[in-house]
Amino acid sequence: MDVLVSKLANDGKVPKLFLHSCCAPCSSYVLEYLSQYFEIIDFFYNPNISPKEEYEERLSELKRLIKEQPHKYNVTLVEGRYDEREFLDVARGLENEPEGGARCKECFLLRLNETAKMAKEYGADYFATTLTISPLKNAPLLNEIGSSIFSADDGNPIYLPSDFKKKGGYARSIELSKEYGLYRQNYCGCVFSKRDAIIREKQKEQRND
């Protein structure tokens, strides 16, 4: 990715990037960085997020961030459909998988496939995801999935591999979250990660008693 953006900076091209965003805090640094080189369509497609109120709050914060954060090139928001059944269908039988396990892989596949499909519909040159900024997300797996969706045929958007947490990216996202007063959730988003977060919090309380 660094090689690509360096080339773009040198030849003056401004391609269109279709960027899947999971939430405002994760998007903050990614948008700050990539909007220097791309015109970005920010895609909020996260049927895994539960409950609906949580989904709405994360979407609202992303809208606010895009409005308030300065960008060299244009950033617009596209909201995907929200139907939690899409996620629950791919997670069936994997409800007790640990965070980062097989259930998360199916969730990655769901969201990245929809991102790639929409990127093609919007005529984007590239597509990517903010998910790799999280220390809890498997960047090599995400990049493997993203890179495998399309063949190298002309006309298909190209997946932009990333590991945004590196080179201070995750630390910068925390700084930006504080600067913009962004809501930072304490679980990934799905009902199962929320369940596990509650269990961890109870265990922590018991240890402190």
GIHU-V506780 format. One record per helix or strand of 3 or more residues. SS is the DSSP state (alpha for helix, beta for strand). FROM is the first residue (numbers start at 1). TO is the last residue. Records with the same first field share a line. If there is no record, write none. Layout:
# GIHU-V506780
SS->FROM-TO ; FROM-TO
This chain:
# GIHU-V506780
alpha->2-11 ; 24-34 ; 52-68 ; 84-91 ; 102-121 ; 130-133 ; 139-148 ; 169-180 ; 191-208
beta->16-20 ; 39-44 ; 75-79 ; 126-129
